Structure formats: C-alpha cells, structure tokens
Amino acid sequence: MSALKSANKELKGMMKTVSIQDIDNLQDEMMDLMDVSNEIQETLGRSYNVPDDIDEDELLGELDALEADMGFETEADGVPSYL
C-alpha cells in the first residue's frame, strides 16, 4: 500500500510540471510535419505515364549526344551559346 501511495505522490508531482498546452502544441507540430511528409511522398510517387517499352540504351545514347553538344558549345569561349 505504501508503494501505491509513493507512486501516486510522484505522479502528482510530475503532473504539475507537465503542461497540456505544450503537449497540444507538440501534437499540432507533429501533425503538420506528417502532412508535409505525406505531400512529399505523394509528389515523389507521381506517375508520369512513361511507356514500358522505352529502350534505355537509346536514351543513354541521346544523353551522350546532348552532353557532347553541350561540350562543343562551351569549349569555344567557356560560355554556353544560349547565354
């Protein structure tokens, strides 16, 4: 019985230091962070309707060609032609 009384006394002492408003504010902040996290996940999970039959080697070839074109543009005077 004395253990229960002691625990009760400790709980009452701790409850005086706990602010319900602080807990509510923390919960509100956590909910806001969860909403932002969900928005980010939705954005990252979007489907762009990319066809399944895309040839990766062909895309890599196009990328290499673009990089080569950009290299030729910047080699002349160090500034890309579009600038």
Beta strands, then each sheet from edge to edge (+ up, - down):
end
